[in-house]
Amino acid sequence: MVSIKVKKQANPVSVFKLPWPPTVNLYYRVTGKGLRIAQGGLLYRDAVAAAMHAAPPHNYGTARLNVQIATCLPDRQRRDLDNLLKPLLDAIEKTGLLYVNDSQIDNLHIIRGPIVGRAEACLVIRVSVFKETLFNKIMRFVGKYHSL
């Protein structure tokens, strides 16, 4: 299910495909001890780990990251794209193959892609080291000295 390309350059870029995640409602369950990962979430973590171990991407260690995600949707159902992020990013983090913690992600972009059917539904992920741009420097300055 996974295909990974890593460009050999100063700023390596990893591109890979992962399985479609369960909904947040199926990923978590509430117990007497609090919020826990449900069976569907554990199965998804295992699927992500298997896919990423098959062709390991570049390991960025503790670098600040830029992550772009394109969705290949299973159906026409209305869905909030932001609900896909938590299960996906946590499952990637759990593998230990790409980054140490998803808090390293400084730039995160997700786009709704084509409807491909349940059998082909997936997420295409592109990861690179985050490069601070003039815009980011200005926003950091504005945020530091002015309340937005």
Sequence and secondary structure as in RCSB ss.txt:
>XXXX:A:sequence
MVSIKVKKQANPVSVFKLPWPPTVNLYYRVTGKGLRIAQGGLLYRDAVAAAMHAAPPHNYGTARLNVQIATCLPD
RQRRDLDNLLKPLLDAIEKTGLLYVNDSQIDNLHIIRGPIVGRAEACLVIRVSVFKETLFNKIMRFVGKYHSL
>XXXX:A:secstr
    EE  SSS  EEEEEE    HHHHEEEETTEEEE HHHHHHHHHHHHHHHHS     TT  EEEEEEEEBSS
S    THHHHHHHHHHHHHHTSS S GGGEEEEEEE   B  TTT EEEEEEEE    HHHHHHHHHHHHS  
